[in-house]
Amino acid sequence: AHVLRVNFVGELGYEFHGPVEQQVALFDQLMEAGKEFGIRPFGIKDMSSLSMEKSYRLIGRELSIEYSAYESGLDRFVHPNKGQFIGRDALVAAREKGLNWNFVTLEVHGITDKDSDARGSEPIYANGKLIGRATNGGYGWRVGKSLALAMVKPDYAEQGKELNIKILGKQFKATVIGESPYDP
């Protein structure tokens, strides 16, 4: 098996890559070796919660053909001055024209145990005007807050900006916060 220090949850983690026919045996060995440390499996909702606390973007949500790399907040990975690449000229031209969207992390206020956290595709408003949509959402267990990742119009992406999000027909206040509300 190959062990890689890569994961999509924001915590110190590893991925094991090995032959499919050995996956069950590898899992059993890991569980046995980790028993003294309290190791246990966790589900996809837990993984999603951890990734939101790090403002990690997912393919098909925040990373898609719908948004440019700049709109998704991937500026640090895009180097148009290092030579030609597919889509380079269109990407540079779009940035010079002005972005249509900005990626933000939101803290959603007022969610109780009788409400639902955002899940993605919820509309986001400012002063009654539709200005974006949630791309993902859920409860951040480390920070103890309801969080949402979203794409909003650039004028509304400033940290501290007060917005509203509609979840299952009910409006909640939301505040744009800094990326990675929990960073171990």
C-alpha positions, -999 to 999 in steps of 0.1 A, spaced: 0 0 0 10 36 -5 3 60 23 -2 97 13 -3 127 36 -33 140 17 -69 144 27 -99 167 22 -109 172 58 -85 198 72 -72 175 100 -40 156 100 -48 126 79 -36 101 55 -50 81 25 -40 45 20 -39 33 -16 -35 -4 -23 -51 -33 -43 -88 -34 -41 -88 -71 -30 -68 -61 1 -90 -32 12 -109 -52 39 -77 -67 53 -60 -33 54 -91 -18 71 -91 -46 97 -54 -41 104 -57 -4 108 -86 -8 132 -67 -33 153 -35 -12 153 -55 19 163 -76 3 190 -55 15 219 -58 51 205 -96 49 202 -97 48 164 -131 44 148 -146 50 114 -166 81 106 -191 90 79 -192 113 50 -212 139 69 -184 141 95 -159 145 67 -180 172 51 -182 191 85 -144 190 89 -138 202 53 -162 231 58 -143 243 89 -113 245 66 -133 262 37 -122 234 14 -137 236 -20 -152 205 -37 -153 196 -74 -189 200 -86 -197 226 -59 -172 254 -56 -149 240 -83 -167 236 -116 -170 250 -151 -196 274 -136 -169 294 -118 -134 305 -128 -104 296 -107 -103 332 -95 -139 332 -85 -133 300 -66 -106 317 -46 -77 297 -61 -56 328 -69 -25 313 -52 -25 283 -76 -29 303 -108 2 318 -124 -7 332 -158 28 347 -161 45 313 -162 36 305 -198 7 293 -218 -19 268 -205 -53 258 -218 -78 285 -209 -51 310 -198 -61 339 -220 -98 335 -213 -91 334 -175 -69 365 -176 -95 384 -197 -123 374 -174 -103 386 -143 -95 419 -160 -132 424 -169 -142 417 -133 -153 386 -114 -190 376 -114 -187 357 -82 -165 354 -51 -162 323 -28 -170 330 8 -174 312 41 -205 321 61 -215 317 97 -253 311 98 -270 326 129 -301 314 147 -300 277 137 -316 256 164 -320 219 168 -354 223 151 -338 238 120 -317 224 93 -282 236 83 -276 247 48 -267 218 24 -261 237 -8 -282 256 -34 -299 278 -8 -304 314 -20 -284 342 -4 -298 377 -1 -287 412 8 -314 438 14 -340 415 -1 -320 411 -34 -307 377 -45 -269 380 -46 -257 344 -45 -262 308 -34 -248 284 -9 -227 256 -24 -223 235 7 -232 238 44 -235 220 77 -226 222 113 -189 228 123 -184 207 154 -150 222 163 -162 258 161 -197 250 173 -214 270 145 -236 265 115 -215 271 84 -221 276 47 -198 279 18 -212 302 -9 -206 320 -41 -218 356 -39 -215 388 -60 -182 405 -54 -197 435 -37 -210 412 -9 -178 391 -3 -162 414 23 -155 398 57 -181 410 82 -207 416 56 -242 407 69 -264 387 46 -294 364 47 -298 328 37 -331 310 31 -330 274 43 -362 253 38 -383 285 34 -370 302 65 -346 333 65 -315 333 87 -289 359 92 -254 350 79 -221 368 82 -191 365 59 -162 352 80 -126 345 72 -116 312 56 -107 283 77 -127 291 109 -109 260 124 -73 253 114 -55 227 135 
